[in-house]
Amino acid sequence: MTFIKKIKRTISNLLITLLKDEISKEVHTAIRKKPSYICTTADTTVFLSEAKVENLSRDRDKIIIGSNSYIRGELLVYAHSGQINVGDWCYIGAGTRLWSMASISIGNRVLISHNVNIIDNTAHSRTPSERHEHFKNIVTTGHPRNIEDIPGLQADRIVIEDDVWIGFGVTILKGVKIGANSIIYANSVVLHDVPPNSTYRNRIEPIISPI
Protein backbone atom coordinates (compact mmCIF):
# COMPACT_ATOMS: atom_id res chain seq x y z
CA MET A 1 0.00 0.00 0.00
CA THR A 2 1.39 3.39 -1.01
CA PHE A 3 1.84 6.22 1.47
CA ILE A 4 -1.00 8.22 -0.16
CA LYS A 5 -3.41 5.28 0.14
CA LYS A 6 -2.48 4.87 3.80
CA ILE A 7 -3.21 8.54 4.43
CA LYS A 8 -6.57 8.29 2.61
CA ARG A 9 -7.58 5.20 4.62
CA THR A 10 -6.56 6.85 7.88
CA ILE A 11 -8.59 9.97 7.07
CA SER A 12 -11.56 7.85 5.98
CA ASN A 13 -11.52 5.82 9.22
CA LEU A 14 -11.24 9.01 11.25
CA LEU A 15 -14.25 10.56 9.49
CA ILE A 16 -16.32 7.39 10.01
CA THR A 17 -15.45 7.38 13.72
CA LEU A 18 -16.34 11.07 14.10
CA LEU A 19 -19.62 10.56 12.22
CA LYS A 20 -20.59 7.59 14.37
CA ASP A 21 -19.86 9.60 17.53
CA GLU A 22 -21.97 12.50 16.27
CA ILE A 23 -24.93 10.25 15.38
CA SER A 24 -24.65 8.53 18.77
CA LYS A 25 -24.75 11.91 20.52
CA GLU A 26 -27.84 12.97 18.55
CA VAL A 27 -29.72 9.76 19.37
CA HIS A 28 -28.63 9.94 23.00
CA THR A 29 -29.82 13.55 23.25
CA ALA A 30 -33.12 12.79 21.51
CA ILE A 31 -34.18 9.94 23.77
CA ARG A 32 -33.06 11.65 26.95
CA LYS A 33 -34.72 14.98 26.22
CA LYS A 34 -37.54 14.94 28.76
CA PRO A 35 -40.98 16.25 27.85
CA SER A 36 -42.73 18.53 30.32
CA TYR A 37 -44.74 15.74 31.91
CA ILE A 38 -46.22 16.21 35.38
CA CYS A 39 -44.32 13.49 37.21
CA THR A 40 -41.27 12.91 39.39
CA THR A 41 -38.29 11.30 37.65
CA ALA A 42 -34.58 10.63 38.09
CA ASP A 43 -31.97 12.36 35.93
CA THR A 44 -31.49 9.10 34.04
CA THR A 45 -35.17 8.34 33.37
CA VAL A 46 -35.75 8.00 29.61
CA PHE A 47 -38.96 8.82 27.72
CA LEU A 48 -38.92 7.55 24.14
CA SER A 49 -41.02 9.03 21.36
CA GLU A 50 -44.04 6.76 21.93
CA ALA A 51 -44.31 7.64 25.64
CA LYS A 52 -47.36 9.41 27.02
CA VAL A 53 -47.97 10.59 30.58
CA GLU A 54 -51.37 11.91 31.67
CA ASN A 55 -51.55 13.10 35.25
CA LEU A 56 -55.09 14.38 35.65
CA SER A 57 -54.49 15.04 39.36
CA ARG A 58 -51.79 17.63 38.48
CA ASP A 59 -49.80 16.36 41.49
CA ARG A 60 -46.24 15.55 40.38
CA ASP A 61 -45.76 12.98 43.17
CA LYS A 62 -48.66 10.85 41.91
CA ILE A 63 -46.37 9.44 39.19
CA ILE A 64 -42.82 8.55 40.26
CA ILE A 65 -40.30 6.88 37.92
CA GLY A 66 -36.91 5.60 39.05
CA SER A 67 -33.44 5.85 37.55
CA ASN A 68 -32.48 4.28 34.21
CA SER A 69 -36.07 3.29 33.45
CA TYR A 70 -37.20 3.49 29.81
CA ILE A 71 -40.80 4.50 29.10
CA ARG A 72 -42.45 3.86 25.74
CA GLY A 73 -46.01 3.26 26.96
CA GLU A 74 -48.76 5.34 28.59
CA LEU A 75 -49.05 6.24 32.28
CA LEU A 76 -52.40 7.64 33.46
CA VAL A 77 -53.47 8.80 36.92
CA TYR A 78 -57.05 9.99 37.25
CA ALA A 79 -58.18 13.30 38.67
CA HIS A 80 -59.89 11.95 41.78
CA SER A 81 -57.28 9.38 42.85
CA GLY A 82 -54.47 7.08 41.72
CA GLN A 83 -50.74 6.51 42.11
CA ILE A 84 -48.07 5.01 39.83
CA ASN A 85 -44.59 4.13 41.13
CA VAL A 86 -42.00 2.63 38.76
CA GLY A 87 -38.67 1.46 40.15
CA ASP A 88 -35.13 1.56 38.74
CA TRP A 89 -34.00 -0.09 35.50
CA CYS A 90 -37.53 -0.85 34.30
CA TYR A 91 -38.83 -1.00 30.73
CA ILE A 92 -42.42 -0.21 29.72
CA GLY A 93 -43.04 -1.16 26.08
CA ALA A 94 -44.86 0.64 23.30
CA GLY A 95 -48.65 0.46 23.42
CA THR A 96 -48.61 -0.57 27.09
CA ARG A 97 -51.04 1.22 29.41
CA LEU A 98 -50.81 1.74 33.17
CA TRP A 99 -54.08 3.34 34.31
CA SER A 100 -54.50 4.01 38.01
CA MET A 101 -57.39 5.01 40.27
CA ALA A 102 -55.90 3.22 43.30
CA SER A 103 -52.20 2.31 43.14
CA ILE A 104 -49.84 0.58 40.70
CA SER A 105 -46.47 -0.24 42.23
CA ILE A 106 -43.69 -1.66 40.03
CA GLY A 107 -40.41 -2.80 41.58
CA ASN A 108 -36.89 -2.67 40.18
CA ARG A 109 -35.65 -4.33 36.99
CA VAL A 110 -39.16 -5.12 35.78
CA LEU A 111 -39.54 -5.70 32.02
CA ILE A 112 -42.99 -5.04 30.56
CA SER A 113 -43.41 -5.85 26.87
CA HIS A 114 -45.61 -4.09 24.32
CA ASN A 115 -49.43 -3.86 24.35
CA VAL A 116 -49.77 -4.77 28.03
CA ASN A 117 -52.73 -3.43 30.05
CA ILE A 118 -52.24 -2.87 33.80
CA ILE A 119 -55.49 -1.41 35.09
CA ASP A 120 -56.25 -1.14 38.81
CA ASN A 121 -59.94 -0.26 38.41
CA THR A 122 -63.18 -1.22 36.67
CA ALA A 123 -63.34 2.17 34.89
CA HIS A 124 -67.15 2.26 35.13
CA SER A 125 -70.06 0.97 37.19
CA ARG A 126 -71.72 -2.36 36.41
CA THR A 127 -75.09 -0.54 36.55
CA PRO A 128 -76.09 0.81 33.10
CA SER A 129 -77.58 4.09 34.36
CA GLU A 130 -74.53 4.89 36.50
CA ARG A 131 -72.24 3.93 33.64
CA HIS A 132 -74.07 6.30 31.32
CA GLU A 133 -73.95 9.19 33.80
CA HIS A 134 -70.22 8.68 34.29
CA PHE A 135 -69.58 8.71 30.54
CA LYS A 136 -71.79 11.78 30.08
CA ASN A 137 -69.84 13.65 32.78
CA ILE A 138 -66.51 12.77 31.14
CA VAL A 139 -67.49 14.09 27.70
CA THR A 140 -69.28 17.20 28.98
CA THR A 141 -67.24 18.41 31.97
CA GLY A 142 -64.15 16.16 32.04
CA HIS A 143 -63.05 13.36 34.36
CA PRO A 144 -64.66 13.71 37.83
CA ARG A 145 -62.35 15.02 40.55
CA ASN A 146 -64.35 13.45 43.40
CA ILE A 147 -64.90 9.73 43.95
CA GLU A 148 -68.48 10.49 45.04
CA ASP A 149 -69.21 11.50 41.45
CA ILE A 150 -68.38 7.99 40.17
CA PRO A 151 -70.90 5.62 41.77
CA GLY A 152 -70.31 1.90 41.46
CA LEU A 153 -66.63 2.22 40.61
CA GLN A 154 -64.25 -0.41 42.01
CA ALA A 155 -60.49 0.00 42.38
CA ASP A 156 -57.73 -1.91 44.19
CA ARG A 157 -53.94 -1.77 44.22
CA ILE A 158 -51.66 -3.72 41.86
CA VAL A 159 -48.17 -4.74 43.03
CA ILE A 160 -45.47 -6.06 40.70
CA GLU A 161 -42.32 -6.98 42.61
CA ASP A 162 -38.66 -6.90 41.53
CA ASP A 163 -37.31 -8.72 38.44
CA VAL A 164 -40.69 -9.67 36.95
CA TRP A 165 -40.94 -10.18 33.18
CA ILE A 166 -44.35 -9.55 31.56
CA GLY A 167 -44.86 -10.78 28.00
CA PHE A 168 -46.70 -8.94 25.24
CA GLY A 169 -50.47 -8.59 25.25
CA VAL A 170 -50.89 -9.38 28.96
CA THR A 171 -53.75 -7.88 31.00
CA ILE A 172 -53.31 -7.43 34.77
CA LEU A 173 -56.43 -6.44 36.69
CA LYS A 174 -57.13 -4.81 40.05
CA GLY A 175 -56.10 -6.41 43.34
CA VAL A 176 -53.30 -8.55 41.84
CA LYS A 177 -49.82 -9.03 43.32
CA ILE A 178 -47.09 -10.60 41.18
CA GLY A 179 -44.17 -11.96 43.21
CA ALA A 180 -40.49 -11.32 42.53
CA ASN A 181 -38.70 -13.04 39.62
CA SER A 182 -41.94 -14.33 38.08
CA ILE A 183 -42.67 -14.55 34.34
CA ILE A 184 -46.12 -13.83 32.87
CA TYR A 185 -46.60 -15.53 29.49
CA ALA A 186 -47.83 -13.53 26.49
CA ASN A 187 -51.56 -12.79 26.17
CA SER A 188 -52.36 -13.97 29.70
CA VAL A 189 -55.10 -12.34 31.77
CA VAL A 190 -53.99 -12.12 35.40
CA LEU A 191 -56.90 -12.10 37.86
CA HIS A 192 -55.18 -13.66 40.90
CA ASP A 193 -51.92 -13.29 42.81
CA VAL A 194 -48.82 -14.93 41.36
CA PRO A 195 -46.27 -16.33 43.87
CA PRO A 196 -42.59 -15.37 43.60
CA ASN A 197 -40.39 -17.43 41.25
CA SER A 198 -43.37 -18.65 39.20
CA THR A 199 -44.53 -18.73 35.61
CA TYR A 200 -48.13 -17.84 34.78
CA ARG A 201 -50.13 -18.73 31.68
CA ASN A 202 -53.84 -18.89 30.88
CA ARG A 203 -55.86 -21.96 29.98
CA ILE A 204 -57.25 -21.97 26.47
CA GLU A 205 -60.88 -22.71 27.38
CA PRO A 206 -63.13 -19.63 27.73
CA ILE A 207 -65.08 -19.06 30.96
CA ILE A 208 -68.56 -17.60 30.41
CA SER A 209 -70.90 -16.62 33.23
CA PRO A 210 -73.92 -14.32 33.70
CA ILE A 211 -73.39 -10.67 34.60
VEXTI-393277 format. One record per residue (C-alpha): residue number from 1; residue in three letters; x, y, z. Coordinates in pm, 1 decimal, always signed. Last residue first. Layout:
! VEXTI-393277
@resi NUM; resn ala; u X; v Y; w Z;
...
END
This chain:
! VEXTI-393277
@resi 211; resn ile; u -7338.6; v -1067.5; w +3460.4;
@resi 210; resn pro; u -7391.9; v -1432.4; w +3369.7;
@resi 209; resn ser; u -7089.8; v -1662.0; w +3323.2;
@resi 208; resn ile; u -6855.6; v -1760.2; w +3041.2;
@resi 207; resn ile; u -6507.7; v -1906.0; w +3095.8;
@resi 206; resn pro; u -6313.1; v -1963.0; w +2773.5;
@resi 205; resn glu; u -6088.1; v -2270.6; w +2737.6;
@resi 204; resn ile; u -5724.8; v -2196.8; w +2646.5;
@resi 203; resn arg; u -5586.1; v -2195.6; w +2998.2;
@resi 202; resn asn; u -5384.1; v -1889.4; w +3088.3;
@resi 201; resn arg; u -5013.0; v -1873.3; w +3167.7;
@resi 200; resn tyr; u -4813.3; v -1784.3; w +3477.6;
@resi 199; resn thr; u -4453.1; v -1873.2; w +3561.4;
@resi 198; resn ser; u -4336.5; v -1865.0; w +3920.5;
@resi 197; resn asn; u -4038.7; v -1742.7; w +4124.9;
@resi 196; resn pro; u -4259.4; v -1537.0; w +4359.7;
@resi 195; resn pro; u -4627.4; v -1633.0; w +4387.4;
@resi 194; resn val; u -4881.7; v -1493.3; w +4135.8;
@resi 193; resn asp; u -5192.2; v -1328.7; w +4280.7;
@resi 192; resn his; u -5518.3; v -1366.1; w +4089.8;
@resi 191; resn leu; u -5689.5; v -1210.0; w +3785.6;
@resi 190; resn val; u -5398.7; v -1211.9; w +3539.8;
@resi 189; resn val; u -5510.1; v -1234.2; w +3177.1;
@resi 188; resn ser; u -5236.0; v -1397.1; w +2969.8;
@resi 187; resn asn; u -5155.5; v -1279.3; w +2616.6;
@resi 186; resn ala; u -4782.6; v -1353.2; w +2649.5;
@resi 185; resn tyr; u -4659.8; v -1552.8; w +2948.7;
@resi 184; resn ile; u -4611.8; v -1383.1; w +3286.9;
@resi 183; resn ile; u -4266.9; v -1454.5; w +3434.5;
@resi 182; resn ser; u -4193.9; v -1433.0; w +3808.0;
@resi 181; resn asn; u -3870.4; v -1304.2; w +3962.4;
@resi 180; resn ala; u -4048.9; v -1132.4; w +4253.1;
@resi 179; resn gly; u -4416.9; v -1196.4; w +4321.1;
@resi 178; resn ile; u -4708.6; v -1060.0; w +4118.3;
@resi 177; resn lys; u -4981.8; v -903.1; w +4332.1;
@resi 176; resn val; u -5330.2; v -854.7; w +4184.2;
@resi 175; resn gly; u -5610.1; v -641.4; w +4333.8;
@resi 174; resn lys; u -5713.0; v -480.9; w +4005.3;
@resi 173; resn leu; u -5643.2; v -643.7; w +3668.9;
@resi 172; resn ile; u -5331.4; v -742.6; w +3476.5;
@resi 171; resn thr; u -5374.8; v -787.6; w +3099.8;
@resi 170; resn val; u -5089.1; v -938.4; w +2896.3;
@resi 169; resn gly; u -5047.4; v -858.7; w +2524.6;
@resi 168; resn phe; u -4670.3; v -894.1; w +2524.3;
@resi 167; resn gly; u -4486.3; v -1077.7; w +2799.6;
@resi 166; resn ile; u -4435.0; v -955.4; w +3156.5;
@resi 165; resn trp; u -4094.1; v -1017.8; w +3317.5;
@resi 164; resn val; u -4068.6; v -966.6; w +3695.4;
@resi 163; resn asp; u -3731.3; v -872.0; w +3844.3;
@resi 162; resn asp; u -3865.8; v -690.4; w +4152.7;
@resi 161; resn glu; u -4232.1; v -698.2; w +4261.0;
@resi 160; resn ile; u -4546.7; v -606.4; w +4070.1;
@resi 159; resn val; u -4816.9; v -473.5; w +4302.7;
@resi 158; resn ile; u -5166.0; v -371.7; w +4185.8;
@resi 157; resn arg; u -5393.6; v -177.1; w +4421.8;
@resi 156; resn asp; u -5773.2; v -190.5; w +4418.7;
@resi 155; resn ala; u -6048.8; v +0.3; w +4237.5;
@resi 154; resn gln; u -6425.1; v -41.1; w +4200.9;
@resi 153; resn leu; u -6663.0; v +222.1; w +4061.2;
@resi 152; resn gly; u -7030.9; v +189.6; w +4146.1;
@resi 151; resn pro; u -7090.5; v +561.8; w +4177.3;
@resi 150; resn ile; u -6837.5; v +798.7; w +4016.8;
@resi 149; resn asp; u -6921.0; v +1149.7; w +4144.9;
@resi 148; resn glu; u -6847.9; v +1049.5; w +4504.4;
@resi 147; resn ile; u -6490.2; v +972.8; w +4395.1;
@resi 146; resn asn; u -6434.8; v +1345.1; w +4340.3;
@resi 145; resn arg; u -6235.3; v +1501.7; w +4055.3;
@resi 144; resn pro; u -6466.5; v +1371.5; w +3782.8;
@resi 143; resn his; u -6305.1; v +1336.2; w +3436.4;
@resi 142; resn gly; u -6415.1; v +1615.5; w +3203.7;
@resi 141; resn thr; u -6723.9; v +1840.6; w +3197.5;
@resi 140; resn thr; u -6928.4; v +1720.0; w +2898.4;
@resi 139; resn val; u -6749.0; v +1408.5; w +2769.8;
@resi 138; resn ile; u -6650.9; v +1276.8; w +3114.4;
@resi 137; resn asn; u -6984.1; v +1365.2; w +3278.0;
@resi 136; resn lys; u -7179.2; v +1178.5; w +3007.7;
@resi 135; resn phe; u -6958.4; v +870.6; w +3053.7;
@resi 134; resn his; u -7021.9; v +868.1; w +3428.8;
@resi 133; resn glu; u -7395.3; v +918.9; w +3379.9;
@resi 132; resn his; u -7407.5; v +630.4; w +3131.5;
@resi 131; resn arg; u -7223.6; v +392.8; w +3364.3;
@resi 130; resn glu; u -7452.8; v +488.9; w +3650.2;
@resi 129; resn ser; u -7758.2; v +409.2; w +3435.8;
@resi 128; resn pro; u -7608.7; v +81.2; w +3310.2;
@resi 127; resn thr; u -7508.7; v -53.7; w +3655.1;
@resi 126; resn arg; u -7172.2; v -236.1; w +3641.2;
@resi 125; resn ser; u -7006.1; v +96.8; w +3719.2;
@resi 124; resn his; u -6715.3; v +225.7; w +3512.9;
@resi 123; resn ala; u -6334.0; v +217.1; w +3488.9;
@resi 122; resn thr; u -6317.6; v -122.5; w +3667.0;
@resi 121; resn asn; u -5993.8; v -26.0; w +3840.7;
@resi 120; resn asp; u -5625.4; v -113.8; w +3881.1;
@resi 119; resn ile; u -5549.2; v -140.5; w +3508.8;
@resi 118; resn ile; u -5223.5; v -287.0; w +3379.6;
@resi 117; resn asn; u -5273.0; v -343.0; w +3005.4;
@resi 116; resn val; u -4977.0; v -477.4; w +2803.0;
@resi 115; resn asn; u -4943.0; v -386.1; w +2434.7;
@resi 114; resn his; u -4561.4; v -409.3; w +2431.9;
@resi 113; resn ser; u -4340.8; v -585.2; w +2687.5;
@resi 112; resn ile; u -4299.2; v -504.0; w +3056.3;
@resi 111; resn leu; u -3953.6; v -570.0; w +3202.0;
@resi 110; resn val; u -3916.3; v -512.2; w +3578.1;
@resi 109; resn arg; u -3565.4; v -433.2; w +3698.9;
@resi 108; resn asn; u -3688.8; v -266.6; w +4018.3;
@resi 107; resn gly; u -4041.2; v -279.8; w +4157.6;
@resi 106; resn ile; u -4368.9; v -165.9; w +4003.4;
@resi 105; resn ser; u -4646.7; v -24.4; w +4222.9;
@resi 104; resn ile; u -4984.1; v +57.9; w +4069.9;
@resi 103; resn ser; u -5219.8; v +231.4; w +4314.2;
@resi 102; resn ala; u -5589.9; v +322.2; w +4329.5;
@resi 101; resn met; u -5738.6; v +501.4; w +4026.8;
@resi 100; resn ser; u -5450.3; v +400.5; w +3800.8;
@resi 99; resn trp; u -5408.5; v +333.9; w +3431.2;
@resi 98; resn leu; u -5081.3; v +174.1; w +3317.2;
@resi 97; resn arg; u -5104.4; v +122.5; w +2941.5;
@resi 96; resn thr; u -4860.8; v -57.0; w +2708.8;
@resi 95; resn gly; u -4864.8; v +46.0; w +2342.0;
@resi 94; resn ala; u -4485.7; v +63.6; w +2329.6;
@resi 93; resn gly; u -4304.4; v -116.3; w +2608.2;
@resi 92; resn ile; u -4242.0; v -21.2; w +2971.6;
@resi 91; resn tyr; u -3882.9; v -99.9; w +3073.1;
@resi 90; resn cys; u -3753.1; v -85.3; w +3430.4;
@resi 89; resn trp; u -3400.4; v -9.0; w +3549.8;
@resi 88; resn asp; u -3513.0; v +156.1; w +3873.7;
@resi 87; resn gly; u -3866.8; v +145.5; w +4015.3;
@resi 86; resn val; u -4200.2; v +263.0; w +3875.8;
@resi 85; resn asn; u -4459.3; v +412.7; w +4112.8;
@resi 84; resn ile; u -4807.0; v +500.5; w +3982.7;
@resi 83; resn gln; u -5073.7; v +651.5; w +4211.3;
@resi 82; resn gly; u -5447.4; v +707.6; w +4172.4;
@resi 81; resn ser; u -5727.6; v +938.2; w +4284.5;
@resi 80; resn his; u -5989.4; v +1195.2; w +4177.8;
@resi 79; resn ala; u -5817.5; v +1330.4; w +3866.9;
@resi 78; resn tyr; u -5705.3; v +998.7; w +3724.9;
@resi 77; resn val; u -5346.8; v +879.6; w +3691.8;
@resi 76; resn leu; u -5239.5; v +763.5; w +3346.3;
@resi 75; resn leu; u -4904.6; v +624.0; w +3227.9;
@resi 74; resn glu; u -4876.2; v +533.7; w +2859.3;
@resi 73; resn gly; u -4601.5; v +326.4; w +2696.1;
@resi 72; resn arg; u -4244.6; v +386.4; w +2573.9;
@resi 71; resn ile; u -4079.9; v +449.6; w +2910.4;
@resi 70; resn tyr; u -3719.9; v +348.5; w +2981.1;
@resi 69; resn ser; u -3607.2; v +329.4; w +3345.0;
@resi 68; resn asn; u -3247.8; v +427.6; w +3421.2;
@resi 67; resn ser; u -3343.6; v +585.4; w +3754.8;
@resi 66; resn gly; u -3690.6; v +560.4; w +3904.7;
@resi 65; resn ile; u -4030.4; v +687.5; w +3791.7;
@resi 64; resn ile; u -4281.8; v +854.7; w +4026.4;
@resi 63; resn ile; u -4636.7; v +944.0; w +3919.3;
@resi 62; resn lys; u -4865.7; v +1085.4; w +4191.1;
@resi 61; resn asp; u -4576.4; v +1298.5; w +4316.8;
@resi 60; resn arg; u -4624.4; v +1555.1; w +4038.2;
@resi 59; resn asp; u -4979.9; v +1635.7; w +4148.5;
@resi 58; resn arg; u -5179.1; v +1762.9; w +3847.9;
@resi 57; resn ser; u -5448.6; v +1504.3; w +3936.0;
@resi 56; resn leu; u -5508.9; v +1437.8; w +3565.2;
@resi 55; resn asn; u -5154.7; v +1309.5; w +3524.8;
@resi 54; resn glu; u -5137.4; v +1190.8; w +3166.7;
@resi 53; resn val; u -4796.8; v +1059.4; w +3058.1;
@resi 52; resn lys; u -4736.1; v +941.5; w +2701.8;
@resi 51; resn ala; u -4430.9; v +763.8; w +2563.6;
@resi 50; resn glu; u -4403.7; v +675.6; w +2193.5;
@resi 49; resn ser; u -4101.8; v +903.4; w +2135.6;
@resi 48; resn leu; u -3891.9; v +755.0; w +2413.8;
@resi 47; resn phe; u -3896.5; v +882.4; w +2771.7;
@resi 46; resn val; u -3575.3; v +800.3; w +2961.0;
@resi 45; resn thr; u -3517.5; v +834.0; w +3337.0;
@resi 44; resn thr; u -3149.5; v +909.5; w +3404.0;
@resi 43; resn asp; u -3197.5; v +1236.4; w +3592.9;
@resi 42; resn ala; u -3457.8; v +1063.3; w +3808.7;
@resi 41; resn thr; u -3828.6; v +1129.9; w +3765.3;
@resi 40; resn thr; u -4126.9; v +1290.9; w +3938.5;
@resi 39; resn cys; u -4432.4; v +1349.1; w +3720.7;
@resi 38; resn ile; u -4622.0; v +1621.0; w +3538.0;
@resi 37; resn tyr; u -4474.0; v +1574.5; w +3190.6;
@resi 36; resn ser; u -4273.0; v +1853.3; w +3031.6;
@resi 35; resn pro; u -4098.1; v +1625.2; w +2784.9;
@resi 34; resn lys; u -3754.2; v +1493.5; w +2875.8;
@resi 33; resn lys; u -3472.4; v +1497.6; w +2621.8;
@resi 32; resn arg; u -3306.1; v +1165.2; w +2695.4;
@resi 31; resn ile; u -3417.9; v +994.3; w +2377.2;
@resi 30; resn ala; u -3311.8; v +1278.7; w +2151.5;
@resi 29; resn thr; u -2981.9; v +1355.0; w +2324.9;
@resi 28; resn his; u -2863.0; v +994.1; w +2300.0;
@resi 27; resn val; u -2972.0; v +975.5; w +1937.2;
@resi 26; resn glu; u -2783.8; v +1296.6; w +1854.6;
@resi 25; resn lys; u -2474.7; v +1190.7; w +2051.9;
@resi 24; resn ser; u -2464.9; v +853.3; w +1876.6;
@resi 23; resn ile; u -2492.7; v +1024.6; w +1538.4;
@resi 22; resn glu; u -2197.2; v +1250.4; w +1627.1;
@resi 21; resn asp; u -1985.9; v +960.2; w +1753.0;
@resi 20; resn lys; u -2058.9; v +758.9; w +1437.1;
@resi 19; resn leu; u -1961.6; v +1056.5; w +1222.2;
@resi 18; resn leu; u -1633.9; v +1106.9; w +1410.4;
@resi 17; resn thr; u -1545.5; v +738.2; w +1372.1;
@resi 16; resn ile; u -1632.4; v +738.6; w +1001.3;
@resi 15; resn leu; u -1424.6; v +1055.6; w +949.2;
@resi 14; resn leu; u -1124.2; v +901.0; w +1125.2;
@resi 13; resn asn; u -1151.9; v +581.7; w +921.6;
@resi 12; resn ser; u -1156.1; v +784.7; w +597.6;
@resi 11; resn ile; u -858.8; v +997.1; w +706.8;
@resi 10; resn thr; u -656.2; v +685.0; w +788.5;
@resi 9; resn arg; u -757.7; v +519.8; w +461.9;
@resi 8; resn lys; u -656.5; v +829.5; w +261.3;
@resi 7; resn ile; u -320.8; v +853.8; w +443.1;
@resi 6; resn lys; u -247.9; v +486.6; w +379.8;
@resi 5; resn lys; u -340.8; v +527.6; w +14.1;
@resi 4; resn ile; u -100.1; v +822.5; w -15.7;
@resi 3; resn phe; u +183.9; v +622.0; w +147.0;
@resi 2; resn thr; u +139.3; v +339.1; w -101.2;
@resi 1; resn met; u +0.0; v +0.0; w +0.0;
END
